[in-house]
Amino acid sequence: MAATCQVTGAVPGFGHNVSHSNRRTKRRFDPNIQKKRYFVPSLRRSVTLTVSTKGIKIIDARGIDSVVNELIAKGVKL
């Protein structure tokens, strides 16, 4: 499973580990992705979303119905 948020679209960033001797090796900065289950009253069922912690805050602020409607408009399968 890719480390991608369904709400914000957050994807991994890339960079370097830098040692004490200043050698650089590639590394990956993953977003904090969580699987979260929400009950959506308009659909009358629960949906499981793969969201980042920022996405969870957005859902808390705007409500699950408006976020799910946006995802459906984008064509995301729930």
LINURJO-V494720 format. One record per residue. N is the residue number from 0. OMEGA is omega in radians with two decimals (* if undefined). D_LAST is the distance of its C-alpha to the last C-alpha in whole Angstrom. Layout:
BEGIN
N,OMEGA,D_LAST
N,OMEGA,D_LAST
END
This chain:
BEGIN
0,3.14,16
1,3.12,16
2,-3.09,17
3,3.11,15
4,3.14,13
5,-3.09,10
6,-3.06,12
7,-3.10,16
8,-3.13,15
9,3.14,18
10,3.14,19
11,3.00,22
12,-3.11,26
13,-3.14,29
14,-3.10,33
15,2.80,35
16,3.14,37
17,-3.11,40
18,3.12,43
19,3.12,46
20,3.06,48
21,3.01,46
22,-3.10,44
23,3.03,41
24,-3.08,38
25,3.06,34
26,-3.06,32
27,3.10,28
28,-3.13,27
29,3.00,23
30,-3.12,21
31,-3.05,21
32,3.12,17
33,2.97,16
34,-3.07,13
35,-3.11,12
36,-3.13,11
37,2.98,11
38,-3.12,12
39,-3.09,11
40,-3.11,14
41,3.10,13
42,-3.08,10
43,3.09,13
44,3.10,11
45,3.04,9
46,3.08,6
47,-3.12,7
48,3.01,8
49,-3.00,10
50,3.02,13
51,3.13,17
52,3.05,19
53,3.09,19
54,3.09,16
55,3.11,16
56,3.11,19
57,3.11,18
58,3.11,15
59,-3.08,19
60,-3.03,20
61,-3.12,18
62,-3.06,16
63,-3.10,13
64,-3.11,13
65,3.13,14
66,3.14,12
67,3.09,8
68,3.08,11
69,3.13,12
70,3.11,8
71,3.11,8
72,3.09,11
73,-3.13,11
74,3.13,9
75,3.11,6
76,-3.11,4
77,*,0
END
